[in-house]
C-alpha cells in the first residue's frame, strides 16, 4: 500500500498523519482503532489476522526489518 493511501486511511480514522513514517502511522491507526500496534513486528510471520488491511505490507516490511537489525 502506498503512503498516500495510508495517509487517507489515517484521516478517515481521525489520525493526524503529520510527518510520520509509514510504519509509525500505521501503528497510530491501529491504536486509534483499539488494536494492537503490531505492524511489522518480529512476530508477523506467525500472525493469524488473515483479513488485516495491513497484512501484505506487514509481512513484507517485517522481513526487511529483521534483515536490517
C-alpha positions as CSV (number, residue, x, y, z in Angstrom):
1,X,0.0,0.0,0.0
2,X,1.4,3.4,-0.9
3,X,2.0,6.1,1.7
4,X,-0.8,8.3,0.3
5,X,-3.3,5.5,0.8
6,X,-2.2,5.1,4.4
7,X,-2.5,8.9,4.9
8,X,-6.0,8.8,3.6
9,X,-7.0,5.9,5.9
10,X,-5.4,7.8,8.8
11,X,-7.5,10.9,8.1
12,X,-10.7,8.8,7.8
13,X,-9.9,7.4,11.2
14,X,-9.3,10.8,12.7
15,X,-5.5,10.3,13.0
16,X,-3.3,13.2,12.0
17,X,-0.5,11.9,9.8
18,X,1.9,14.7,10.2
19,X,5.3,13.6,9.0
20,X,5.1,10.1,10.3
21,X,6.9,7.3,8.6
22,X,4.6,4.6,7.2
23,X,5.1,2.0,10.0
24,X,4.6,4.7,12.7
25,X,1.5,6.0,11.0
26,X,0.0,2.5,10.7
27,X,0.8,2.0,14.5
28,X,-1.2,5.2,15.2
29,X,-4.1,4.0,13.1
30,X,-4.0,0.6,14.8
31,X,-4.0,2.3,18.2
32,X,-6.9,4.6,17.3
33,X,-8.9,1.5,16.2
34,X,-8.2,-0.1,19.6
35,X,-6.0,-2.8,18.0
36,X,-2.5,-4.0,18.9
37,X,0.3,-1.9,17.4
38,X,1.7,-5.0,15.7
39,X,2.6,-3.8,12.2
40,X,5.9,-5.2,11.0
41,X,6.7,-6.6,14.5
42,X,9.0,-9.6,15.0
43,X,6.1,-11.9,15.3
44,X,4.5,-11.0,12.0
45,X,5.3,-14.4,10.4
46,X,3.1,-16.2,12.9
47,X,0.2,-13.7,12.6
48,X,-3.3,-15.2,12.3
49,X,-5.0,-12.0,11.3
50,X,-5.6,-13.0,7.7
51,X,-8.1,-10.2,6.9
52,X,-6.0,-7.4,8.3
53,X,-5.8,-4.4,6.0
54,X,-2.0,-4.2,6.5
55,X,-1.1,-7.9,6.3
56,X,0.7,-7.9,2.9
57,X,2.8,-4.9,3.7
58,X,3.3,-6.0,7.2
59,X,4.8,-9.4,6.3
60,X,7.0,-7.7,3.7
61,X,8.2,-4.9,5.9
62,X,8.8,-7.2,8.9
63,X,11.2,-9.3,6.8
64,X,13.1,-6.1,5.8
65,X,13.4,-5.0,9.4
66,X,14.7,-8.4,10.5
67,X,17.5,-8.3,7.9
68,X,18.4,-4.7,8.9
69,X,19.0,-5.4,12.6
